[in-house]
Structure formats: structure tokens, C-alpha cells
Amino acid sequence: MTGSAVQRRFLIGLDRRLEAAATIKTREWWTAYLKGEAVFRGAKMADVRRAVAELVDELDLCDQPIDTLIDLAHAALAQPATEDKLGGTLLLAEHALDRLTTTHVHALAAPLASGHLADWNSCDWYCVKLVGPFVATRATKTRARRIARWVESPEGWQRRAGAVAFVDLAPLGDAVFPGFVDLLLRIAEVNAGDPTRWSQTSVGWLMRELSHAEPERVRAFVDEHPDLAAEARRAATAKLAR
């Protein structure tokens, strides 16, 4: 089966399964929660996970080259509905994570750079489910430095991802690797300079998690950035002792 045929069958199979699982109630809840900023079918996370797992088995995707799986994920991430995007994320996160290498950092950035993850919900799931675990799996120092460079992107959602990708590792501080805290503070420094809400809140979230390991350095960072948005400041200091 050619790559294009696999992609067609994957997208059709995903569409049919997600439509069958969708409910009006779920769609309306998520649409209201995202204030209309994202498109939803109305399927739940468990439905998406099950659909992807079924297609992996049905299409023998584990036997496909990793580049084919990346292309499938990109195709799903380019679809308008949030659940399809989540399907692309889970395909790589749950069925190909151990096959991704540092050479794939550019491929991981592509959906962000192209604007296919242009809402906080899809962007953050992508980071927490896929990019963060990718960093933590192996070659952590090298991968972390490469992902951290995303904050230099002209695309705002990629800059947010360059911070959010580290929220699960941040509480470990320099136990991740020597200099990890400095790296996180540099990320926060860049995003703090962007006044847009989703850049500011990426700083707040990252600093809140880092405060578990480095409360004084987080406190100093907040004090040194008086222009940090109030929402970001509240998040950053939420775990600090009063």
C-alpha cells in the first residue's frame, strides 16, 4: 500500500470513528469552553484514543516507516476538528514515541509553524502528550535545547509550545540535567517579552511548576518582570509560600 493510500484510509477511518462517537452535548460543552475558538466534533478523549489504536492495528501502522507515521500525524493535525488533531498527536505519542529521534524536532515543530495548532487546547495537548515526553524519553539535554529554540519562532503558538513542553519536567529542576533551570528561565524571559495572553500564560504555567524546585529563583524572576501580566503573575506565584 502506498503512503498516499495509507493516509487516505487513515483519515477516512478516523473521520468515521470520531463521527460515530460524537455527541451534541460534548460538542457544545467544548465549543463553549473554548469560547468558539476551536472546532469540535463532540468525541471524548477515550474515543479518540480508541479510534487511533484501532487504525494502528487495522492498517498495520507499526510496520510503516516513521516518516510515514509523521506524515499521517501531520495530515490529522491539519484537519479542522480538535479531535482529529488530538488523533494525530496520539498517533505519535502512543504508537511511535520511541521511534522519534532528535532529527525529528523540525517535523514536530511543523504543525505549530504552519498554524495547525492555533488554540491553547490543541497546542497544550500536543505539548503535554507528545513534545514533553519526547524530550524526557532520551537525549534529554540535546532535545531540550532544540525544543527551547522554539521560543525564537515568529509563530506565537510555537513560542508557547517552547515553554509548555517543559511543564512536566520543570518541578524536577536541575535534576533533569545541570543547567536545566537556567534554560527554563531563558525560555520564560523570551515569552515574558511578548504581551499576548497565551505567551504570558505560558510563562506563568512554566514558572509555577518550576517553583516546586526553585521557589526563590521564580520569586526573583517575577520581581524582575513587573510588566508580567496579572494572570501570568498569579499563576507563577500560586505555589510560593506567602
C-alpha positions as CSV (number, residue, x, y, z in Angstrom):
1,M,0.0,0.0,0.0
2,T,1.4,3.4,-1.0
3,G,1.9,6.2,1.5
4,S,-1.0,8.2,0.0
5,A,-3.3,5.2,0.2
6,V,-2.4,4.7,3.8
7,Q,-3.1,8.3,4.6
8,R,-6.4,8.3,2.8
9,R,-7.6,5.2,4.7
10,F,-6.3,6.6,8.0
11,L,-8.1,9.9,7.6
12,I,-11.3,8.2,6.4
13,G,-11.2,5.7,9.2
14,L,-10.6,8.4,11.8
15,D,-13.4,10.5,10.4
16,R,-15.9,7.7,10.6
17,R,-15.0,6.6,14.1
18,L,-15.0,10.1,15.5
19,E,-18.3,11.0,13.9
20,A,-19.8,7.8,15.3
21,A,-18.6,8.6,18.8
22,A,-19.6,12.3,18.7
23,T,-22.5,13.7,20.7
24,I,-24.1,17.1,20.5
25,K,-23.7,17.6,24.3
26,T,-20.0,17.1,24.2
27,R,-19.5,19.3,21.2
28,E,-21.5,22.1,22.7
29,W,-19.6,21.9,26.0
30,W,-16.2,22.0,24.4
31,T,-17.2,24.8,22.0
32,A,-18.4,26.9,24.9
33,Y,-15.3,26.1,27.0
34,L,-13.0,27.3,24.2
35,K,-15.3,30.3,23.5
36,G,-15.8,29.3,19.9
37,E,-12.0,29.5,19.2
38,A,-11.8,25.8,18.1
39,V,-13.9,23.4,16.1
40,F,-15.2,20.2,17.9
41,R,-16.9,17.1,16.6
42,G,-18.1,16.1,20.1
43,A,-16.0,13.0,20.7
44,K,-14.2,12.3,24.0
45,M,-10.5,11.6,24.6
46,A,-11.2,7.9,25.1
47,D,-13.0,7.8,21.8
48,V,-10.1,9.4,20.0
49,R,-7.5,7.1,21.7
50,R,-9.6,4.0,20.8
51,A,-10.1,5.2,17.2
52,V,-6.3,5.7,16.7
53,A,-5.5,2.3,18.3
54,E,-7.9,0.5,16.0
55,L,-6.5,2.1,12.9
56,V,-2.9,1.3,14.0
57,D,-3.9,-2.4,14.1
58,E,-6.2,-2.3,11.0
59,L,-3.6,-0.6,8.8
60,D,-0.5,-2.3,10.3
61,L,0.9,1.1,11.0
62,C,3.6,-0.2,13.4
63,D,5.2,-1.8,10.3
64,Q,5.3,1.6,8.4
65,P,8.4,3.8,8.3
66,I,8.5,6.5,11.0
67,D,8.3,9.2,8.3
68,T,5.0,7.7,7.1
69,L,3.6,7.9,10.6
70,I,4.8,11.5,10.9
71,D,3.0,12.3,7.6
72,L,-0.2,10.7,8.9
73,A,0.0,12.7,12.1
74,H,0.6,15.9,10.1
75,A,-2.4,15.1,7.9
76,A,-4.6,14.6,11.0
77,L,-3.3,17.7,12.7
78,A,-4.1,19.7,9.6
79,Q,-7.8,18.8,9.9
80,P,-10.2,21.5,11.3
81,A,-11.6,19.5,14.2
82,T,-9.8,19.3,17.5
83,E,-10.4,15.6,17.9
84,D,-8.6,14.9,14.6
85,K,-5.7,17.0,15.8
86,L,-5.7,15.0,19.0
87,G,-5.7,11.8,16.9
88,G,-2.5,13.0,15.1
89,T,-0.9,13.8,18.5
90,L,-1.8,10.4,20.0
91,L,-0.6,8.5,16.9
92,L,2.9,9.7,17.6
93,A,2.7,9.9,21.4
94,E,1.3,6.5,22.0
95,H,2.4,4.5,19.0
96,A,5.7,6.0,17.7
97,L,7.4,7.9,20.6
98,D,10.3,5.5,20.9
99,R,11.0,5.8,17.2
100,L,11.3,9.6,17.2
101,T,14.8,11.0,17.3
102,T,16.4,14.4,17.7
103,T,16.4,14.6,13.9
104,H,12.6,14.9,14.0
105,V,12.5,18.1,16.1
106,H,11.8,20.1,12.9
107,A,8.9,17.7,12.0
108,L,7.5,18.1,15.5
109,A,7.6,21.9,15.0
110,A,5.9,21.9,11.6
111,P,2.2,21.8,12.8
112,L,2.9,24.7,15.1
113,A,4.8,26.7,12.5
114,S,2.0,26.1,9.9
115,G,-0.8,27.3,12.2
116,H,-2.5,23.9,12.5
117,L,-2.3,24.1,16.4
118,A,-3.7,27.6,16.8
119,D,-5.6,27.4,20.0
120,W,-4.4,26.7,23.6
121,N,-6.3,23.4,23.9
122,S,-4.8,21.7,20.9
123,C,-1.4,23.3,21.4
124,D,-1.2,22.2,25.0
125,W,-2.3,18.7,24.4
126,Y,0.3,18.4,21.7
127,C,3.0,19.6,24.2
128,V,1.9,17.6,27.2
129,K,1.1,14.4,25.3
130,L,3.9,14.4,22.8
131,V,6.6,17.0,22.9
132,G,7.3,16.8,26.6
133,P,7.5,13.0,26.7
134,F,9.7,13.3,23.5
135,V,12.2,15.4,25.5
136,A,12.1,13.2,28.5
137,T,12.5,9.9,26.7
138,R,16.2,10.1,25.8
139,A,18.9,12.5,24.9
140,T,17.1,14.9,27.2
141,K,19.7,17.7,27.2
142,T,20.0,17.8,23.5
143,R,16.3,17.6,22.8
144,A,15.5,20.2,25.5
145,R,17.9,22.7,23.9
146,R,16.4,22.1,20.5
147,I,12.8,22.5,21.7
148,A,13.7,25.6,23.7
149,R,14.7,27.3,20.5
150,W,11.1,27.3,19.5
151,V,10.6,30.5,21.5
152,E,12.6,32.2,18.8
153,S,9.9,31.4,16.2
154,P,7.8,34.2,14.6
155,E,4.8,32.0,15.2
156,G,3.2,32.7,18.6
157,W,1.8,29.2,19.2
158,Q,5.2,27.7,18.6
159,R,6.7,30.1,21.1
160,R,4.1,29.0,23.6
161,A,4.9,25.3,22.9
162,G,8.5,26.1,23.6
163,A,7.5,26.8,27.2
164,V,4.6,24.4,27.8
165,A,6.6,21.4,26.6
166,F,8.6,21.6,29.8
167,V,5.9,22.0,32.4
168,D,6.0,18.3,33.5
169,L,9.8,18.3,33.8
170,A,10.1,21.8,35.4
171,P,9.3,20.6,39.0
172,L,12.5,18.4,38.9
173,G,14.8,21.4,38.3
174,D,18.4,20.7,37.7
175,A,17.9,17.0,38.5
176,V,16.9,16.8,34.8
177,F,20.4,17.9,33.8
178,P,22.7,20.6,35.1
179,G,21.7,23.9,33.6
180,F,18.1,22.9,33.0
181,V,16.8,25.7,35.3
182,D,18.8,28.3,33.5
183,L,17.3,27.0,30.2
184,L,13.8,27.4,31.6
185,L,14.4,30.9,32.8
186,R,15.7,31.9,29.4
187,I,12.6,30.5,27.8
188,A,10.4,32.4,30.3
189,E,12.5,35.6,29.7
190,V,11.7,35.5,25.9
191,N,8.0,34.7,26.3
192,A,7.6,37.3,29.0
193,G,8.6,39.9,26.5
194,D,5.5,39.1,24.4
195,P,2.4,40.8,25.8
196,T,-0.1,38.4,24.1
197,R,-2.1,36.4,26.5
198,W,-1.0,32.9,25.5
199,S,2.6,33.8,25.6
200,Q,2.2,35.4,29.1
201,T,0.3,32.4,30.5
202,S,2.9,30.0,29.2
203,V,5.4,31.9,31.4
204,G,3.0,31.7,34.4
205,W,2.5,27.9,34.0
206,L,6.2,27.2,33.5
207,M,7.2,29.3,36.5
208,R,4.5,27.8,38.7
209,E,5.9,24.3,38.0
210,L,9.5,25.4,38.4
211,S,8.7,26.9,41.8
212,H,8.5,23.4,43.2
213,A,12.2,23.1,42.7
214,E,13.4,26.7,42.7
215,P,11.0,28.9,44.7
216,E,13.5,31.7,45.2
217,R,14.6,31.9,41.6
218,V,10.9,32.0,40.5
219,R,10.2,34.7,43.0
220,A,13.2,36.7,41.8
221,F,12.0,36.2,38.2
222,V,8.6,37.6,38.9
223,D,10.0,40.5,40.8
224,E,12.3,41.3,37.9
225,H,9.4,41.4,35.5
226,P,6.9,44.0,36.7
227,D,5.3,44.0,33.3
228,L,4.3,40.4,33.5
229,A,0.5,40.1,33.0
230,A,-1.5,39.8,36.2
231,E,-2.9,36.4,35.1
232,A,0.7,35.1,34.5
233,R,1.9,36.6,37.8
234,R,-0.9,34.8,39.7
235,A,0.0,31.5,38.1
236,A,3.7,31.9,38.6
237,T,3.3,32.6,42.3
238,A,0.5,30.2,43.1
239,K,2.7,27.6,44.8
240,L,5.0,30.1,46.5
241,A,4.7,30.5,50.3
242,R,3.2,33.8,51.3
